[in-house]
Amino acid sequence: MKFNVISDPSHAWLEVDLNQFPNAVQFGTGHGYKNGNTIYLEEDVEMPQFLGDLIFNGTPMSEIQLSEIEVEDEWHGRNYAHNENLFSVKENN
């Protein structure tokens, strides 16, 4: 399975098709983005947790391919809606 990693000068995101991996939404923390059926998992927490979950559930590391797409300026996807973990409980203060 192949994933794109989109990087701009200050950050990177793993592009995941929600039609293929609907459970990827559970890794959203609000620091990545979502556009249509695609979620962009940020590199610090969301991406490693998602990839770790794939491996934990039986996907061999050798089957995971990451292809980097470098963007020179700020990535336009920063204008997408922030992803949110729909399963998290938010505290009311």
C-alpha positions, -999 to +999 in steps of 0.1 A: +000+000+000+013+034-009+007+067+009+017+102-001+035+123+025+029+160+017+055+183+032+059+221+032+088+239+047+075+236+082+054+204+085+042+172+068+010+152+065+001+116+055-026+115+028-051+088+036-081+078+015-110+073+039-128+050+014-099+026+018-091+033+055-123+046+072-108+040+106-081+067+099-105+093+114-099+079+148-063+092+147-073+128+141-063+152+168-074+185+151-038+192+139-043+176+106-069+182+079-098+166+061-111+173+026-139+152+012-129+115+016-093+123+023-077+129+057-043+144+061-027+131+093+000+153+107+035+140+111+041+142+148+013+122+164-014+112+139+007+097+112+028+075+135-002+063+154-021+054+121+009+036+106+016+018+139-020+006+140-016-008+105+015-027+116-001-038+149-031-052+130-009-073+106+002-051+077+039-059+072+062-029+072+075-039+039+041-034+023+038+002+035+054+027+010+057+064+016+061+088-013+071+123-004+055+153-022+074+184-014+057+218-016+080+249-018+056+273-001+029+268+025+007+238+015-027+248+002-043+220+023-038+241+054-070+258+043-090+225+046-111+218+076-092+205+106-096+168+112-112+158+145-113+126+163-150+119+162-146+094+190-129+117+215-147+131+245-145+169+248-145+184+282-170+212+290-155+239+312 
